[in-house]
């Protein structure tokens, strides 16, 4: 009798479990794809806002500003995700952005407030505030150098 049981071939795992594996795998795939799409959309939206606020250009200018380098040291890099606000009122775009930055000697925040469209953008506030000393370094002269 034992020999007969050994000769009977046991069905494979797939043959025994396909009835629940297929729906679970399909649902799990849909959930994973959905999460990837949502996370990708959030990052794309955040990147678009960050680009529209001008913080990437400001960070590049801060990294080459000798006064900021003297206080924070080199290298200066972004220290997380700041706050970004873009509003439209009667066809005029207004952005308000803060970007935290850090260097080996301390931390600070880039503040940018602009109004107008990209071609006619007016910088109302463009500075770096050093966290420990509350020192404010005006970056407005950098705008005049670029024009």
Secondary structure per residue as TSV (DSSP state, phi and psi in degrees):
chain	resnum	aa	ss	phi	psi
A	1	X	-	360.0	-37.7
A	2	X	H	-64.0	-36.2
A	3	X	H	-65.4	-34.2
A	4	X	H	-68.3	-39.5
A	5	X	H	-65.4	-34.8
A	6	X	H	-70.3	-31.0
A	7	X	H	-78.0	-22.9
A	8	X	S	-74.2	121.7
A	9	X	-	-81.3	132.7
A	10	X	-	-78.0	134.1
A	11	X	-	-61.6	151.2
A	12	X	-	-66.7	165.0
A	13	X	H	-58.1	-43.4
A	14	X	H	-62.5	-42.2
A	15	X	H	-65.5	-32.6
A	16	X	H	-80.8	-27.7
A	17	X	H	-122.1	5.9
A	18	X	H	-63.6	-27.7
A	19	X	H	-65.9	-29.5
A	20	X	H	-104.2	-24.5
A	21	X	H	-69.4	-38.9
A	22	X	H	-64.8	-51.8
A	23	X	H	-64.5	-39.4
A	24	X	H	-65.6	-45.2
A	25	X	H	-62.6	-40.4
A	26	X	H	-65.3	-46.1
A	27	X	H	-64.9	-42.1
A	28	X	H	-63.3	-39.3
A	29	X	H	-62.9	-42.4
A	30	X	H	-63.8	-42.8
A	31	X	H	-63.4	-45.6
A	32	X	H	-63.3	-44.9
A	33	X	H	-62.9	-40.7
A	34	X	H	-61.5	-44.8
A	35	X	H	-63.1	-43.1
A	36	X	H	-61.3	-43.3
A	37	X	H	-64.8	-42.4
A	38	X	H	-65.7	-47.5
A	39	X	H	-63.2	-41.9
A	40	X	H	-62.0	-41.1
A	41	X	H	-64.5	-41.2
A	42	X	H	-63.3	-45.7
A	43	X	H	-65.2	-40.0
A	44	X	H	-63.7	-42.6
A	45	X	H	-64.3	-45.4
A	46	X	H	-62.9	-39.9
A	47	X	H	-65.8	-38.9
A	48	X	H	-63.6	-43.3
A	49	X	H	-64.0	-44.2
A	50	X	H	-62.2	-41.3
A	51	X	H	-67.6	-42.7
A	52	X	H	-66.5	-25.9
A	53	X	H	-81.3	-15.3
A	54	X	T	86.5	11.7
A	55	X	H	-71.5	-28.1
A	56	X	H	-66.5	-43.8
A	57	X	H	-65.2	-39.2
A	58	X	H	-64.0	-41.3
A	59	X	H	-62.1	-41.0
A	60	X	H	-62.9	-39.7
A	61	X	H	-69.9	-38.4
A	62	X	H	-64.5	-38.1
A	63	X	H	-65.1	-19.6
A	64	X	T	-108.6	3.8
A	65	X	-	-83.5	120.0
A	66	X	H	-65.2	-34.2
A	67	X	H	-67.0	-41.6
A	68	X	H	-69.9	-40.5
A	69	X	H	-61.5	-38.4
A	70	X	H	-62.7	-33.0
A	71	X	H	-86.8	-47.3
A	72	X	H	-93.9	-20.4
A	73	X	-	84.9	178.8
A	74	X	S	-120.0	144.9
A	75	X	-	-84.2	152.0
A	76	X	-	-102.1	130.1
A	77	X	E	-140.6	164.8
A	78	X	E	-64.9	142.7
A	79	X	-	-119.7	59.4
A	80	X	S	105.0	-171.2
A	81	X	-	-99.3	124.3
A	82	X	-	-82.4	-159.7
A	83	X	E	-112.2	141.1
A	84	X	E	-136.0	132.8
A	85	X	E	-135.8	123.1
A	86	X	E	-123.0	126.6
A	87	X	E	-131.5	150.7
A	88	X	E	-120.2	127.5
A	89	X	E	-137.9	116.7
A	90	X	T	52.6	42.2
A	91	X	T	80.7	-1.0
A	92	X	E	-102.1	128.8
A	93	X	E	-89.5	136.0
A	94	X	E	-131.7	127.7
A	95	X	E	-118.7	145.4
A	96	X	E	-135.8	117.1
A	97	X	E	-134.1	142.2
A	98	X	E	-128.8	134.3
A	99	X	E	-128.6	116.7
A	100	X	E	-70.6	139.6
A	101	X	E	-130.1	159.7
A	102	X	E	-144.6	151.8
A	103	X	E	-138.6	177.9
A	104	X	T	-64.3	-22.9
A	105	X	T	-103.1	-0.8
A	106	X	E	163.8	-171.5
A	107	X	E	-129.8	163.3
A	108	X	E	-161.0	-176.5
A	109	X	E	-137.1	130.7
A	110	X	E	-86.7	129.0
A	111	X	E	-112.9	129.3
A	112	X	E	-135.6	126.7
A	113	X	E	-128.9	121.8
A	114	X	E	-128.7	160.8
A	115	X	E	-139.3	155.3
A	116	X	S	95.4	171.2
A	117	X	-	-80.6	172.7
A	118	X	S	-55.9	-41.4
A	119	X	T	-71.9	-29.0
A	120	X	T	-121.3	37.1
A	121	X	-	-69.6	133.8
A	122	X	E	-114.5	122.8
A	123	X	E	-86.9	115.9
A	124	X	E	-89.0	-38.1
A	125	X	E	-136.1	131.8
A	126	X	E	-152.6	92.1
A	127	X	E	-151.3	173.1
A	128	X	E	-121.6	129.6
A	129	X	E	-105.4	124.1
A	130	X	E	-83.3	127.8
A	131	X	T	-62.9	-49.1
A	132	X	T	-69.0	-35.9
A	133	X	T	-107.6	-6.1
A	134	X	-	57.6	21.3
A	135	X	-	-69.4	136.8
A	136	X	E	-113.0	124.6
A	137	X	E	-108.0	115.3
A	138	X	E	-76.7	126.1
A	139	X	-	-101.8	3.7
A	140	X	H	-56.9	-38.6
A	141	X	H	-58.2	-27.0
A	142	X	H	-63.9	-30.1
A	143	X	H	-67.5	-37.5
A	144	X	H	-68.7	-33.7
A	145	X	H	-67.0	-33.4
A	146	X	H	-74.0	-24.8
A	147	X	-	-86.3	360.0
